[in-house]
Amino acid sequence: MTAPDPARSPLLPAAPPQGDLALFRLRSPQLALATLVQLSAGAPAFASQRFGIWTRVLIGQVNRGDYLILAQAGQPVGFAGWFAARKADAEAWLEREVDIPVAPAGEADCAVMNAFMAPSPEAARYLREGFLRQIPTLATIYAKRVKDGKRRLARVPNPRCTRPAL
């Protein structure tokens, strides 16, 4: 019997495991998209989105690699998705619900978190830390939280940012 070859694994680990929690991406974009669709279909905040719009969001995340899948005891239970943006565009997205472009790497100064789902506070903290590891040069995170029909807008400094302040 030979040891499994990590280069052939369908999983791309994104952070060291924490107990029974793990963060990863998938080698197959098709499998990644299917997993994100399956996870979001059961969550009210995402299930109420128009299919075409939400699918475009997920396809973009997968194509750019701007997503993490959260597993607990080996089963996918949550995810995070984002994109890099310019501050002016992120403000427009937050305040006016407009579509904005993904910023080229040299022009991005913030991240727009447009998907986040975790089954528990502990899992949410682990997913958040894994996400922050992915965006070390982006100073601010923009997000919208919708719960019980109420929207909460957020502009949060990235505590892990390694870029000097502008």
Beta strands, then each sheet from edge to edge (+ up, - down):
strand 1: 11-13
strand 2: 21-26
strand 3: 67-72
strand 4: 75-85
strand 5: 110-117
strand 6: 140-147
strand 7: 150-157
sheet 1: 1+ 2- 3+ 4- 5+ 6+ 7-
end
